[in-house]
Amino acid sequence: MECQDAAPLLAARADGQALTAAQARELDEHLDGCGPCRARLREQRAVSAALRQSVPRYPMPEDLRTRLRAGLPAGEAAPARSRWRDLLQGATRFDGLRLGGAFAAGAALALGLQLFVATGGRGDRLADEVVSGHVRSLMAQHLADVASSDHHTVKPWFAGKLDFSPPVTDLAAQGYPLTGGRLDYLDSRAVAALVYRHGPHLINLFVWPADRPGSAPLAAGTSRGYNVLHWQRDGMNYWAVSDLNAGELKTFAGALQAGA
């Protein structure tokens, strides 16, 4: 793949549009060896993120919700629910729409669902905050307050700066070397941001205490073209975000959980 072939796919990925498996694979292979295209992707994502943050969001009026449901065939009006809220509550199926509705009703429903998801619950808000934190770190070239691949250096740096001690795991042997850490602000509190690298891809791992003790299984999603993972372990929240493909990001999460 040449740069001119990658250009339209970069725009699609920056806007969060789905690519075919073949397109995604070819684009990832091209990005691995092309610094200018990686830079263009970061710039396009930054512009997209800035536009999304500046556009006002409005809740779906109840009368519009009622009209959309009324336009569906009988038995098809299952309530649309936020993808992230379903994932974080451990849902095992999507209570959405089955194929076969009229095209006009489907188009109207797509618009309504977009408005509904824009006002999603706490999980949606956190996913958006996590991606915004990732984008900010790339835009401002502020990936790390303490730049080091040694977890014995990074972990003590947080002492006295946070009201908890974040776990810091060395994953260099698994192909995900630590590059540093910094302070960030998510969920109305200061959190630890640990930065890992896999080839040319950066991973921001945000860590802070959970509201309740215990653990929760891995939940995967996408936001603004980035892959996002969330899990809870030993009373700590973990959110990982990267332009790394979903499979490799899950491998990173698995290595982190095994190492911890």
Beta strands, then each sheet from edge to edge (+ up, - down):
strand 1: 146-147
strand 2: 178-186
strand 3: 189-198
strand 4: 201-209
strand 5: 216-223
strand 6: 226-233
strand 7: 236-242
sheet 1: 1+ 2- 3+ 4- 7+ 6- 5+
end
